[in-house]
Amino acid sequence: MSASEILEQIRRLPPEEQYEIAEKVWAGLGGKDAELTAEQTAELDRRLVAFEKDPHAGIPLEQVKAEMRQRFGW
């Protein structure tokens, strides 16, 4: 079975199951233990400094999730 055939089958599943599969694939690829590049580390450091300056400037997680569900159907 080709990758495109597998993806087509996954797209037929409910969003919750698609997300579960994505998490399992990512974890199997070492996603939780993957090392960050220097650029990624610098960006996270920059974001942490910005957050520490104004922790209320961000968007609540529930709002982000709602926007993603609306935009992507997740």
N, C-alpha and C positions, 0 to 999 in steps of 0.2 A: 504494500500500500504506500502510495506516495505521500509526501508531506502535505501537498495541496488537498489530497483526498481526506487526510486526517483532519486538517483544519476545517474543511467543509462539514465534516461530521461534528466537530466541536461546536461550530457556529449554530448548529441545530439544537444544541442543549440550552437549558435555561441559564441565564447569566450567572447564577450562583455556582452552578456546576462548571461553567467555563472558567470562572475565577479560581475554583478549587484545583482544576487541572493546571492552570497557569502557575499557581503557587507550587504544586508538586514538581512540575518541570523545572521551574527556577531553582528550587531547593536541590533537585537532582543534579543541576549544573554547578552547584556550589554557590548559588546566589546569596545565601546568608553569610558565607564566609569569603566572598569575593573581595579582593583588595581594591581600594579606590586609587584612582590616578591622582597625581599631584594637583591637577586642576580641579578635580572633584573635591578633594580635601580643602583646597583654598576656598571654593564656593561654599562649602558647608560652614567653614570658619567665618566667612563673611556674613552668611545668614544668621549664624549664632550671635555675632556681635550686633547685628541689626535688631534681632529679637530682644537681646538683653537691654538695648537702648529703649525699645518701646514694645513690650510684650503684647499690647492690645492692638497693634497695627495689623495683625494677621487676620486670616479668615478662619472661623471655626471649622473643625473637621466635618461636622455634620453638613455644613453649607457646601463644602468642597464635594462631599459624597453626593449630595443632592444634585449639584451642577453636573457632575460626571454621569450620574444616572440619566439626567435629562439630555445631555449632549451625546453620550455614547450608548445609552441603553443598558448600562451595567446595573 
